[in-house]
Structures are given as C-alpha cells and as structure tokens.
Amino acid sequence: MKLNILTVAYNAEKTIKRSIESVINQSSSNWKYYLVDNGSLDSTYSIMKEYENVENIIIKHIEQNDIKNAFKMINEIVKNESSDDLLCTLDSDDELTDIFAETVLNEMQAQDIDLVALGTEMYSTSNGTLLKRFVIDNRLMIDDQNIANFFPNIHWFLRQIWGKAFRLSVLRKYDIQHPDIPYGADTVFTMDYVANSSKYVFIPTIGMKYYYFDGSSSYIYKDGREISDLLLYQKALSTVSAKCDRLPYSTIDFMNNVYLHAIIDSLNVLINSDFNLAKKLQLTISIFKMFEENTISISQNLSEEYNNLKKNTFHAYISLINEHPDLFNKDNCPEIQKFVLFYNSQLNFWFSDEFDWWLRNYAPLIEKIAFKEYQLLFNMLIKNKDAILLYPNATKQHLLMLLQKLAATLEREEDYIFFSLELIWTKIKLNDFAYAESELAEWQSLLPNNKRVKELSLLLSNQQQLGK
C-alpha cells in the first residue's frame, strides 16, 4: 500500500515549490507524486522539471488548460495504480504537514477504513498569518449506522477533496466525472465517495496547510453559481439520507444553515459583481426562491436569519438605486418592480403603477414601507409637510397619495382628511377633473359643511368652466 498524491497546477510559479517540498519532506517515503502542469503560461512546468530526477515523482505536461483535467488524472491514477493504494490531492499553493502520509497509511493499514481525514490550518496568502484551524476535537470513527447523527461534526471535512486519503478500491466502484457546475466539484467528488463507502475516521491532527486567497474564483460570480449552492445542499442531504432510515432534525437544520450561509456568500459576491442591475436583481430573486422552495423544516432561528438576509439584501439594492440614479432606466425597471414586489406584495397598495417614479426619486421610502415601518415614515414626512406642499404639483401628488394612505393605515383621521383634500386641490390644478369630481362627491356627503370642501367644489367648477 502506498499513497498516491496528485497536484494539478496552473500558473503556480510562485507557490508550486512549497507544495512539492512538502511532499518530499514527508516522514514516510511510501508515496508516489503525480505533478501535472495544466497548460500554464508561466514557468510552472519549468519549476516542476527541476524535480524530474527525484524518485517517485511523475511529471506530466498538458498543453490545453482545462479544469476537468484534474478529474481525468484521478481516473488515470485509479486505473493504473494498485487497488490497495490510497489517493490524496494537493493544490499547487498548499502544503501537507510532514506526518500526513505516515498518518493516513498507518490508519488504513491498521483498520478497514475507507476514508481518513485530518485537520487543516488556514493561512493568509498575503502575510502568512494563521487565520483558522479546522480539526476534530477527538478521534472519531464513523460508519453508515451513525453518520447521520455525526454529520454536522464532519461536514466541513467532507466539503473539499483535499486533506484526506481515499482508497482506490472504492474509487473503482463508480464512474468519476467532473460535474458541470461553476464551483463545488470537489464536494461532489467527496460526497460521491462517501455514498460508495461505509467507514470513516477523523483524526485530531493537522495534516494540511491551506493558503487562503480572497481573489480566488470563489469570489467571482459565475453563471449557475446559485444552482451550485442548491445542488451541493441536495447532494449532502441525499448522500446521508440514503444511509439511514430517517434523517435527524438536527442534521436537516444544520444543512439548511449551511445552505443559507452559502447563499449569503453568493449574494455578497453577486452584489459586488460587474453584472448589470437587472441581472443582479433577477439572480437575487432566483436565489431566494430556490431556498424557499427546496429547504425543509426551517427552524424559527433560521427563519429569522433568512428574513434578515432578505431585508439586508433589499436595503443594499434600494440604497444602490438611490445613490446611483443612473442605474435606473426603462430596461431594468420591470426587474426592479419584480424585485420590490418579491419582498412585500403590499407595495401594490402603496404605489400601484408608479414604481418607476418612486424608485427614481424616493427609494428610501419604499424600503420603510416594505419593512412596515409606517409610523417612522409618517413622522419623517410630516416634519417636511410645509416643504412638500410647496413642491411642483406633479411631484406633490405622489407624496400626498402616500401621506393619505399612511394616515389611513395609522388611523390618523384629521391627517387623512387634510391630505385627501390637499390631493384633490392638486389634482384640480393638474386638470385631473375626473379624480377630483369623484373624490369631492364623497367628501361632500361626509362633510357637507366643511369650509375646505366648499372651496374645492367652487375651484373645481371654475376650472372646469375655464377648460371648456
């Protein structure tokens, strides 16, 4: 039994030596190292060639860069090496600790284990400082009988392909394919492996040094990322549920939480992407709909966190529109309407067909209405009542409609009467006689002796005569 190590590198001239040296410095010499240059445009392959005379290092150069080449190489190793062997992968900017090979070989030789996973230290690429340690507290042996109960404890270790050793005999049981998704292929690989194996051990020892780079592809929104988030959630649940009669609620809730935080990351990347506003809004609605339609048994705490996420996302977009009115145009107006309505159908009541005007001029008002902060909004507007009454009539009519509805909702009778009558005056000045006549008829029956109603009736009559 030996450990086959695979590194597929692309443009890794700054880090590849670190990875290679970590393999050469293993405390056990029972390894074979496949070094593959994946069509690099820098000196990665030349650096690899410096190690061509090192025993048990196999160097290969591929002309055309392709992310799927890593899976092709895994299949090649599985096919050509002994079924008794093990496999681990090592990214071209990471390191194995010197006891990694010895530890996984000893574990696999001592017991009938299908997978051995060690802990990981995460370092900053920019300054080399230690950011986090992911390591199990105590040695943990799991089989198909208890994997569902322990899944929240081990899920992080199964999300990536690195930091663990796989048996080639298990990998030969099924077809290994690179999934057609923008990210998460390594998680699919590991979950497929778990689906075809039955015994796993997690060691409370650091076996891997991972270098965190905030400019990686994980921070670039690629088309289909939202599909990846959903598929990875479903893949984990289906893998574990196939091994037990019934998934524990705690495991379901845990995976719902994992999915939620995946879409939080995706939304952060999406909002800061170079996509146009309409596409951002389309994808945002799609992300939320997927979560709502596919998650099950949402706990109250998770539901509150999800609602806060929706609120924060809404706030981010409305603020963006308000701060950059140039983003608003007739092409993305329908998407903005859909986005706003997704959060609060009551906005139909408040604004009807006037979304474009409101978004262009008063986006913060929409935000407060969406979150039902009616009293706060009314207080904010009433402070500026005198200024509002001096606005041009075309602008004032919109704000008076809003104030009228707010007063009605808050049951402020005197304010409701005042703004309703002021709106009638404004409509008369705008020659909207049909609206004014209809509304005045109702007020004449309700307040026949009201001085303002009488004044408006006379004004309407005079304006209609002038218009003839």
N, C-alpha and C positions, 0 to 999 in steps of 0.2 A: 504493500500500500504506500502510495506517495501522494503528495499534494501538488496538483497542477494549478499554477497561478497564471491568470490572464490579465494583461494590460493592453487595452486598445487606445492608442494616443493620437490626438490631432492637435497640431501646433502647440506642443507642450515643451518646447525647448527650455523654458525657464524652470520647469519642475520635474521633468522626467528622470533626471539623475537621482533625485530624492527618492522617488518610488523604486527605482532599480536597486539602489544601495540598501533600501530597507529589506528587500528580498534576499540579497546576497548576505546580509548580516543576520539571517535567521539562525537561531540556536540549533535548529535541526537542519541537516543538509539533505533531507529526504524530500526534495521538491524539484519540480520542473517548471521553468518560467517561459511563458509564451509572450514575447514582446512584439506587438503589431503596430506598425505605423499606418494610420488610416488616411493616407493621401495628404499628409501635412505639407504646408507651403513654406515652413521654416526649416530649422536644422534638426528637428526631432529625430528623423531617421539617421542622420549622421551621428548623433549622440548615441543612439541605440547601437550602431555599428561598432562603437568603441568597446562593447561588451560581447562581441561575437565569439571571442575565444574563451569566454567563461563557460565552464562546464554546466550543462543542463539549462542553458539559456537558448531559446529558439527565437530567431529574429525573422520577421516577415514584413514585407512592404506591400501595401495595396495602393494602386495608382489613384483610384477614384474614392474620394471621401464619401462615406455613407454610414449613417448612424446604425443601420441594420447589420453592419459588418461585425459588430461585437457578438450578436446572436449567431451569426454564421460561424464565427470562430468557436463559440461554445459548442455548437453542433459538431465541429471538426474534432475538437478535443474529446467529446463524448464518444465519437465514432472510433477514434484511433488509439485512445489510451485504454488501459485495463479497467474493467468494470469494478475492480476492487479499489480503484483510485478515488481521490477526492478532487473537488474543484473549488477555487475561490477566485473572485475578481478583485482587481485593484485599479482604481482610477489613476490616471497619469499625473495627478497632482497630490496624491495621498500617500500614506506610509502604512506599512504593517509594523507593529511592535515586534521586537526580536523573538518573542516567545510564541507568536501566532501559530506558525506551522507545527511546532512541537506540541502545543496545547491541543489543537484540533486532531492531530494524528493520534495522540495518546487517548483522547476521548473516544474516537471512532474505533480504535483497536481494542479498547477495554470493554466496550459495551456495544450492543446492537442499536446504534444511534443513526438516524437518517440525516440530522442537521445539527451542527454545533454553531452557536452564535456567541461572540464575545462583545465586550463593551467598546464604546467609541469615545474618543476625545475630539472635540471640535475646536479648531484653531482659526483665528483670523488670518486671512491671506495678506492683508495689508501690513500688520505689525507682528504677527506670530503669537499673539497672546491667546491663552486658553479661554474659550468662551463658555463651553458647557461640557459636562461628562454624562454620557448615557451608558449606564451599567446597571445590571441587575443587582439587587441587594444581597441575595444569597443564591447559591447554585440551585437551579430549578430544572427538574426533569418533568417533561410533559408528554403525554400520549394522547391518542384520539379520545380517550374516555374523559379527560379533564381539560382539553384545550379550550372549550367554550368558556369555562369558568375563569381560566387564566389569561384569556385573550387580551383583556385590557393591559395586563402586565407585560405582555410580549409583543404587542402590536408594533411598537416603534421598531423593534429589531427585525420585523418582517416586512417593513416598508421599503427596504433597499436591498440590493443584491450583495453589497459589499459587507465585510466584517463577519463573514460566516463561511462555513465549508459545507458543500453538498456532495452526496455520493453519486458517482457516475452511474451506478447500477439503477438508481431511482430515475435519473435524467433520461435513461434509455427506455423508460416505460411509456413516454408520451412524446408528441411532436412539439418541439420548441420553436416558437415563432415570435418574431418581433411584432407586438400589437400595433395597429395603425392608429395611434393616439399621440398627441403632441408631447405629453410627458407622462411619467409613471410606468414606463415599460419594465423597469427593474422590480417594481412592486408586483406587477402581473406575473413576472417570472417567478418571484419568490412564492406568491400565493399558489401558482400552478404546482410548484414543487411540494408545498405543504399538502395540497389536495391529493398528491400521489405518494405521500409518505405517511409515517404514523408515529414516529418517536423523535423528540427534540430535546436538546439540552442547552441551557443558557448559563454561561459562566461569568461569575463576578470578577472578571479580569479585563483590563483594557487590551484589545488586540489590534486596534486601528486608530490612526490619526487622520482625521478628515479636515481638509482645509476649506473653510467657508469663503466663498466669493460672491459678493452681493450683485455682481454684474452677470451672473450666470443666466442660462436660458430660463431658469425658473422665474426670473423677474422680467421676462418678456412675454406679453400676451400673444399667444399663437391661436389661430382659429381652431376651435374644437377643445380648448382648454376646459370649458365648462362641462363638456362631455367626459373628459378625462376624470374630473372630480367625481362625477356621478358613477362612472364605471369602476373606479377604484373602491368607492364605498360599497357598491353592489358586489364586487369581486370578493372583498374581505368577508362580507356577511354570508355570501353563498358558500365560500370555502369552509367556513367554520360550521355553518348550519348543516352542511352535508355530513358532518362528523358527529352530530348529536341529535337526539330526539327533539329537543326544544331549546332554542337559544335563551339564555338567562336575560332578564330585562336589563340587568346592569351592563351586559355586553352590548345589547342593542342601543342603550342610551349612550354608552361610550362611543360606539361607531357613529351615531348621529352627531355627537360632539366633534368627532374627528372630521366628519363631512362639513359641518358648519365652519370650522376653522380653515378648512381647505377653501371654501368659497369666500371667506374673509380675505385670505391671501390673494385669491384670484381677482376679487373686486378691487383691492388696493392696486394690483398691477394694471387692471383694466382702466381704472380712473386716471392713472398716470401714463397711459399708453398714448401713442400717436394717432389712434383711431379718431375719426370724426365723431362729433357729438351724437349724431343719430345712431351710429353703430354701437357706441358705448351704451346708449340707453336700451337699444334692442337686446344686447347681450346681458345687460343687468337684469332686465325683466325675465329673460330666459333662465338665468342662473337662479333667481328666486323661485320661479315656477317649478323648476326641476327639483329644488329642495322640498318645496311644499307637496309636490305630487309623489315623491318617492320615499320620503322618510316616514317611519312608522313609530308609534308610541312615543311621541315627543314629550319629555318631562316639562314641568312648569318652569324650572330654571332655564332650560334650554330654549323654551318658547320665548321667555323674556329676553334672553340674549339675542335670539333671532330677530325679535321685533325691534330691539335697539339697533341691530345691524341695519335693518331696513330704514329706520329713522335716520341713522348717521349717513347712510348712502344717499337718501333723499336730500338731506341737508347739504351734502357735498355737491351734488349736481345743481340744486337750486342756487346755491351760493356761486357756483361756477357760471351759471347763466346770468346771474345778477351782476357779477363782477366783470363779465366779458360779454356784453350785449351783442357783440359782433358774431358770437356763436349762434345766435338766434336768427334763423331765416326760414323762408317758406318751405324749404326742402326738408328740414328736420322738425318743423312744427308738429306734424302728425305723431312723430315718435315722442316728442315731449309731452303731448297730450296723453298718449298711452301710458307713458311713464308716471305722470302725475296721477292719473286715474287708478293706476295699479295700487297706489297707496291708500287712496280714500275715495270711494265712489261718491261720497257726499259733495265732492268738488263740483259735480254736475249741478247740484242745487245752488252752489255759491256763484259759479261763473258761466254756466251753460256753454254757449259757443264763443266766449270771449277769452279763451285761453291765451291766444297769441298776444293780445293787448296786455293781459295781466302778467304773463311771463316776461314780456319785454320791459315792462315798467315797474312792476311791484312783486318780483319773485319772492321776497321775504314774507309777504302777506300770504301767499299760497302755502308756504311752509307752516305757518302758525295755524292755518285752517286745517291742513292735513293732520296735524297733531292735536286738533280740537282745543287749541289754546285761545278760545273765543274771547274770554274776558281780558286776557293780556292784549290781544289785538285791538279790542274795542278801546281799552284805556289808551293804547298807543295812538290810535287815530283821533280820539276825542280831544286829546291835547292839542291837535292841529286842526280843530274844526274850523276856526276862523280862516286859516290859510286855505283849507280845502274849498271853502265857499267862494274864494277869490280865484280858483283855478278856472281855466277856459272850460266852457260848458261841455265840450266833447270829452274832456278828461274827467271833469267833476261828476258826470252822470255815473261813471263806473264806480267811483268811490262812494257815492250816495247810495247806490244799489247795495254795495257791501255793508255800509253802515246801517241801512234799513234792515237787512237780513240779520245782522249781528244783534241789533236792538230787539228784534222779534225773538231770536233764539235765547237771549239773556232776559227776556220778559221786561224790558225797559220801555214801558208804554209811552211816556212822554217823548223819549228819544225817537221811538218808532214813528210817532205822529209827525214830529219835526222833520225827520229825514225823508219820510214819504212825501210830505207836502213840498219840501225843497226839491225833491226829484221831479215832481210834477212841474214846478216852475221851470226847472232846467229843460225838461222835455218840450215845454211850450216854446222856449227860446230856440230850441233846436228844430222847431216845426214838426215835432212828432205829436201831432194833434190827436191821433188815434189813441195812443197810450194815455195822454193827458185826459182826454174825454172819458175814457173808460175808468181810470182811477178816480177822477173827480166825482163821477156819478156815485161811486161807493162812499166816498167821504162826505158828500152832500147828504146822504141818507144817515150816516153815522153821526156827523157833527154839523147839523144844518145851520147852527148859529155861530159857528166858528168864523172869526174875522178873516183868518188866513184863507180858509176855504172859499169865502165870498170873494176875496181879492183875486184868487186864482181863477175863479169862474169868470169874472169880468175880464181878466187878462186873456184868457183863452178865447173868449168871444171876440174881443178886439183883434187878436192876432189872426183869428180865422177870417174876420172881415177884411183884414189887410191882405190876406193871402188870396182873396178872390179876385 
